[in-house]
Amino acid sequence: MKERRFIAIDLGAESGRIMLGTLKDNRITLEEIHRFVNRPVDILGRLYWNVTQMFQDIKEGLSKAFSKYKDIESIGIDTWGVDFGLVTKEGYLAGIPVCYRDHRTDGILEKAFRVMSKEEIYKLTGIQIMQINTLFQLYSMVHEKSSLFNSAHKLLFMPDLFNFMLTGEMITEFSIATTSQMYNPFKDDWEEEILNKFNIPKYIMPTIVPSGTEIGKLYRGIQEELNVKDVSVIAPCEHDTGCAVVGVPGKGEDWAYISSGTWSLMGVELKEPIINEESFKANFTNEGGYGKTYRFLKNIMGLWLLQRVKREWAKEGCDLSYSEITKLAEEEEPFKYFINPDDVSFLNPPSMVKAIQDYCYKTHQGIPEKKGEIARCILESLAFRYKEVFDDLERILKKKIKVLHIVGGGSQNQLLSQFTADVLGIQVITGPVEATSLGNIVVQAITKGAIKDIKKAREIIESSSDMKTYYPKDTEKWQKMYERYKEITNII
């Protein structure tokens, strides 16, 4: 069988990567071509994405890839959701895209709910209410009477913005559009009532295309720069979690997933959205997936907390690896400190260590001082938070989930994976680590006719990946401590 090659550009909130996928004999091999740091930049107290540097890094990665392989068929970009850039009619950036962790949306929900209740917003969109959502970012701009709207021609989500830089096309893809809280899944279009009530001009909203659509060819200047011709740019699932779920090798209908990284996204794949009083009260979201499926899931703060404490300790001169931090956690006394990882105080505090200590102090637990104590507190609390969301998921679905798949970089944390099996009391399968890149690549391959369909794609992903199974232990003890966790986290 002939080798078929595709490039996945996977942009995360911490780093970006150019991954080359080679499909041969029903297996995919991945090669990391280029990796770069991606962190927001604070300018006068506002947090921006350094998009010009990111695009330069993307081009550098593409240059490396095409220098090595001349037969690459297509390119696909996936990124985090909700953030966006505004582009003028002439194709200029109208301002620099702002990071969702910027404090401009602090307090915006209270103001927004005076315009439209959260029940109404949820009923129209089915999206989890979070202050970082595109709707509330835009409303913060409306509220401050931003002049950027005067020059904006189109709003482009982060992957759309880079696709525009690569091709000149101004469109968006289904999965990333649904993260905005402005898309109505029943109308399959932008929700005009929301746009009108929040004074967001509809003309800036781009046309939505299905996952797997070919956006266009590389812009001629980039083709000349790379010395290539007729390379397609395909919109896979442009939302990275959408790609990650494509990369879950689940079988049957009794499985759930966690896409584990900076955020932990726990949910199931459905053919239709679930938008009712139960899903609203539990604050579950219905984000788009490949083949017009829906990812019925909940965002959990995830390993962001561990990333931040690691960074703080490194600044203090103690640059520990994640495996070293996990080992310190493993050596500490269990069930000593609990936090709610989704508490707003952990979204972007000046010091994550202090935020955790303050939370423990306010909930009368004492103060964790040692690095191992803080790390164990994070990992155990994440597992307990998974249990809360998992229980809600089963209740809303009205069925039992038999297997949990954990994919993404966080699946490498063996201690958290075992904690998750223990507290849920079910089998947990981890891997693939590179679910997002694999999902991105197989969608391109389906579009190009190299893979038949999503079922075959998942079989290929499973045969190409290293996976590990965890079985529950000490479930009675974990259940007892889970009740204690709920008592403590309900104090705040």
Residue pairs with C-beta under 8 A, 6 or more apart in sequence:
1 24
1 25
1 26
2 24
3 22
3 23
3 24
3 71
4 22
4 23
4 24
4 73
4 445
4 448
4 450
5 20
5 21
5 22
5 23
5 69
5 71
5 72
5 73
6 20
6 21
6 23
6 72
6 73
6 74
6 75
6 76
6 441
6 444
6 445
6 448
7 18
7 19
7 20
7 21
7 33
7 62
7 65
7 72
7 74
7 75
7 76
8 18
8 19
8 20
8 21
8 76
8 78
8 236
8 243
8 436
8 437
8 440
8 441
8 444
9 16
9 17
9 18
9 19
9 58
9 61
9 75
9 76
9 77
9 78
9 162
10 16
10 17
10 19
10 78
10 240
10 243
10 436
10 437
10 440
11 17
11 38
11 54
11 77
11 78
11 79
11 80
11 158
11 159
11 162
11 240
12 38
12 79
12 80
12 240
12 261
12 262
13 38
13 80
13 99
13 262
14 37
14 38
14 39
14 262
14 307
15 35
15 36
15 37
15 38
16 35
16 36
16 38
16 54
16 57
16 58
17 32
17 34
17 35
17 36
17 61
17 437
18 32
18 33
18 34
18 35
18 58
18 61
18 62
18 64
18 65
19 30
19 31
19 32
19 33
19 434
19 437
19 440
19 441
20 30
20 31
20 32
20 33
20 65
20 69
20 72
21 28
21 29
21 30
21 31
21 437
21 438
21 441
21 445
22 28
22 29
22 31
23 441
23 445
23 450
23 451
23 460
26 459
26 460
26 463
27 460
27 463
27 464
28 438
28 441
28 442
28 460
28 461
28 464
29 464
30 434
30 437
30 438
30 441
33 61
33 64
33 65
33 68
34 57
34 60
34 61
34 64
34 65
36 54
36 57
36 60
36 61
38 49
38 50
38 54
38 57
39 50
40 47
40 48
40 49
40 50
40 99
40 101
40 102
41 47
41 48
41 49
41 50
42 48
43 96
46 98
46 102
46 104
47 98
47 99
47 101
47 102
47 103
48 96
48 97
48 98
48 99
49 83
49 96
49 97
49 98
49 99
49 158
51 85
51 93
51 96
51 97
51 161
51 162
54 162
55 162
55 165
58 162
58 166
59 222
59 225
62 75
62 222
62 226
63 225
63 226
65 72
66 72
66 226
66 227
66 228
70 228
72 228
72 231
73 231
73 232
73 444
73 448
73 450
74 214
74 231
74 232
74 233
74 234
74 444
74 447
74 448
75 166
75 218
75 231
75 232
75 233
75 234
75 444
76 233
76 234
76 235
76 236
76 440
76 441
76 443
76 444
77 159
77 162
77 163
77 166
77 233
77 235
77 236
77 238
78 159
78 236
78 237
78 238
78 239
78 240
78 242
78 243
78 436
78 439
78 440
79 157
79 158
79 159
79 162
79 176
79 238
79 239
79 240
80 100
80 158
80 239
80 240
80 262
81 157
81 176
81 179
81 180
81 239
81 240
81 241
81 287
82 100
82 132
82 133
82 134
82 137
82 157
82 179
82 180
83 97
83 98
83 99
83 100
83 134
83 137
83 157
83 158
84 97
84 134
84 137
84 155
84 156
84 157
84 158
84 160
84 161
85 93
85 94
85 95
85 96
85 97
85 155
85 156
85 158
85 161
86 93
86 94
86 95
86 148
86 149
86 151
86 152
86 153
86 154
86 155
86 156
86 204
87 93
87 94
87 152
87 153
87 154
87 155
87 156
87 161
87 164
87 170
88 94
88 151
88 152
88 153
89 153
91 164
91 168
94 148
94 151
94 152
95 148
97 158
97 161
98 104
98 137
100 132
100 137
101 132
101 347
101 348
103 348
104 137
104 140
104 141
104 144
105 131
105 132
105 136
105 137
105 140
106 131
108 131
108 136
108 139
108 140
108 143
109 118
109 129
109 131
109 136
111 139
111 143
112 121
112 135
112 136
112 139
112 198
115 139
115 197
115 198
116 194
116 197
116 198
118 129
119 280
121 129
121 135
121 181
121 194
122 129
122 275
122 280
123 275
123 280
124 184
124 191
124 193
124 194
125 181
125 182
125 183
125 184
125 185
125 191
125 194
125 286
126 185
126 273
126 274
126 275
126 279
126 285
126 286
127 133
127 178
127 179
127 180
127 181
127 183
127 285
127 286
127 287
128 283
128 284
128 285
128 298
128 299
129 181
129 283
130 136
130 299
132 347
133 179
133 180
133 181
134 157
134 179
134 180
134 181
134 182
135 180
135 181
135 182
135 194
135 198
135 200
136 181
138 155
138 198
138 200
139 198
139 200
141 148
141 149
142 149
142 198
142 199
142 200
149 201
149 204
152 201
152 204
153 170
153 203
153 204
154 170
154 204
154 205
154 206
155 204
155 205
155 206
156 163
156 164
156 170
156 172
156 206
157 172
157 176
157 177
157 179
157 180
157 238
158 176
159 173
159 176
159 235
159 238
159 239
160 170
160 171
160 172
160 173
160 176
160 206
160 238
163 169
163 171
163 215
163 233
163 235
164 170
165 219
166 218
166 219
166 222
166 233
167 215
167 216
167 217
167 218
167 219
167 233
168 216
168 219
169 215
169 216
170 206
171 206
171 207
171 208
171 209
171 215
171 235
172 206
172 207
172 208
172 209
172 238
173 208
173 209
173 210
173 211
173 213
173 235
173 236
173 237
173 238
174 208
174 209
174 210
174 211
174 237
174 288
174 292
175 211
175 237
175 238
175 239
175 242
175 287
175 288
175 289
175 290
176 237
176 238
176 239
176 242
177 183
177 208
177 288
178 185
178 239
178 286
178 287
178 288
179 239
179 287
181 194
182 190
182 191
182 194
182 195
182 200
182 205
183 189
183 190
183 191
183 208
183 288
184 190
184 191
185 273
185 275
185 286
185 288
185 294
188 208
189 208
190 202
190 205
190 208
192 202
194 200
195 201
195 202
195 205
196 202
209 215
209 235
210 292
211 235
211 236
211 237
211 238
211 242
211 288
211 289
211 290
211 291
211 443
212 234
212 235
212 236
212 290
212 443
212 444
212 446
212 447
213 234
213 235
213 447
214 232
214 233
214 234
214 235
214 447
215 232
215 233
215 234
215 235
216 232
216 233
217 223
217 230
217 231
217 232
217 233
218 226
218 228
218 231
218 233
223 229
223 231
232 448
234 443
234 444
234 447
234 448
236 242
236 243
236 246
236 290
236 439
236 440
236 441
236 443
236 444
237 243
237 245
237 246
237 288
237 289
237 290
237 439
237 440
237 443
239 287
239 288
240 259
240 436
241 259
241 265
241 287
241 295
241 297
241 436
242 287
242 288
242 289
242 290
242 295
242 439
243 435
243 436
243 437
243 438
243 439
243 440
243 443
244 257
244 259
244 265
244 407
244 408
244 435
244 436
244 439
245 257
245 259
245 269
245 289
245 290
245 295
245 435
245 439
246 289
246 290
246 435
246 438
246 439
246 440
246 442
246 443
246 454
246 457
246 458
247 407
247 432
247 434
247 435
247 436
247 437
247 438
247 439
247 442
247 461
248 255
248 257
248 269
248 405
248 407
248 435
248 458
249 405
249 432
249 458
249 459
249 461
249 462
249 465
249 467
250 257
250 269
250 403
250 405
250 458
254 399
254 400
254 401
254 402
254 403
255 268
255 401
255 402
255 403
255 404
255 405
256 266
256 267
256 268
256 390
256 393
256 401
256 403
256 404
256 405
257 265
257 266
257 267
257 268
257 269
257 404
257 405
257 406
257 407
258 264
258 265
258 266
258 386
258 404
258 405
258 406
258 407
258 410
258 420
259 265
259 407
259 408
259 435
259 436
260 302
260 303
260 406
260 407
260 408
260 409
260 410
260 411
260 413
260 416
261 302
261 303
261 408
261 409
261 410
262 302
262 303
262 304
262 307
263 299
263 300
263 301
263 302
263 304
264 299
264 300
264 301
264 302
264 303
264 382
264 386
264 410
265 295
265 297
265 298
265 299
265 300
265 302
266 297
266 298
266 300
266 386
266 389
266 390
266 393
267 284
267 285
267 295
267 296
267 297
267 298
267 393
268 295
268 296
268 297
268 393
268 397
268 401
269 289
269 293
269 294
269 295
269 296
270 293
270 294
270 295
270 296
271 293
271 294
272 294
273 286
273 294
273 296
274 284
274 286
274 294
274 296
274 396
274 397
275 286
278 395
278 396
279 286
279 296
279 396
282 298
282 392
282 395
282 396
283 298
284 296
284 297
284 298
284 392
284 393
284 396
285 295
285 296
285 297
285 298
285 299
286 294
286 295
286 296
287 294
287 295
287 297
288 294
288 295
289 295
290 439
290 443
290 454
291 454
296 393
296 397
298 389
298 392
298 393
300 341
300 342
300 382
300 385
300 386
300 389
301 341
301 342
301 346
301 347
301 382
301 385
302 341
302 382
302 410
303 382
303 409
303 410
303 413
304 346
305 341
305 346
305 352
305 356
305 378
305 382
306 322
306 325
306 375
306 378
306 379
308 352
309 325
309 352
309 353
309 356
309 371
309 374
309 375
309 378
310 320
310 322
310 325
312 351
312 352
312 353
313 319
313 320
313 353
313 371
314 320
318 371
320 328
320 371
322 412
322 413
325 371
325 375
326 375
326 379
326 413
326 414
326 415
328 370
328 371
328 372
328 375
329 372
329 375
329 376
329 378
329 379
329 415
330 372
330 376
330 415
331 372
332 370
332 372
332 373
332 375
332 376
333 376
334 376
334 380
334 481
335 380
335 481
335 484
336 365
336 368
336 373
336 376
336 377
337 356
337 360
337 365
337 366
337 368
337 373
337 376
337 377
337 381
338 360
338 363
338 365
338 377
338 380
338 381
338 384
338 484
338 485
338 488
338 489
339 346
339 356
339 359
339 360
339 377
339 378
339 381
339 489
340 359
340 381
340 385
340 489
340 492
341 378
341 381
341 382
341 385
342 385
343 359
343 489
343 492
345 355
345 358
345 359
346 352
346 355
346 356
346 359
349 355
353 374
356 368
356 374
356 377
356 378
357 367
357 368
357 369
357 374
359 492
360 366
360 367
360 368
360 377
361 367
362 491
362 492
363 488
363 489
363 491
363 492
364 491
365 488
368 374
368 377
379 413
379 415
379 416
379 419
380 419
381 485
382 416
382 419
383 416
383 419
383 420
383 422
383 423
384 423
384 481
384 482
384 485
384 486
386 420
386 423
386 424
387 423
387 424
387 482
388 486
390 401
390 404
390 424
393 401
394 400
394 401
401 426
402 426
402 427
403 426
403 427
403 428
403 429
404 420
404 421
404 424
404 426
404 427
404 428
404 429
405 428
405 429
405 430
406 417
406 420
406 428
406 429
406 430
406 431
407 430
407 431
407 432
407 433
407 435
407 436
408 433
408 435
408 436
409 433
410 416
411 417
411 430
411 431
411 432
411 433
412 430
412 433
414 468
417 428
417 430
417 468
417 470
418 428
418 470
418 473
419 478
420 428
420 470
421 427
421 428
421 470
421 471
421 472
421 473
422 472
422 473
422 474
422 475
422 478
423 475
423 478
423 479
423 482
424 472
425 472
425 475
425 478
425 479
426 472
427 469
427 470
427 471
427 472
428 469
428 470
429 467
429 468
429 469
429 470
430 467
430 468
430 469
430 470
431 465
431 466
431 467
431 468
432 438
432 461
432 464
432 465
432 466
432 467
433 465
433 466
434 465
435 461
438 461
438 464
438 465
439 461
442 451
442 454
442 457
442 460
442 461
443 457
445 451
445 457
446 452
446 453
446 454
446 457
451 457
451 460
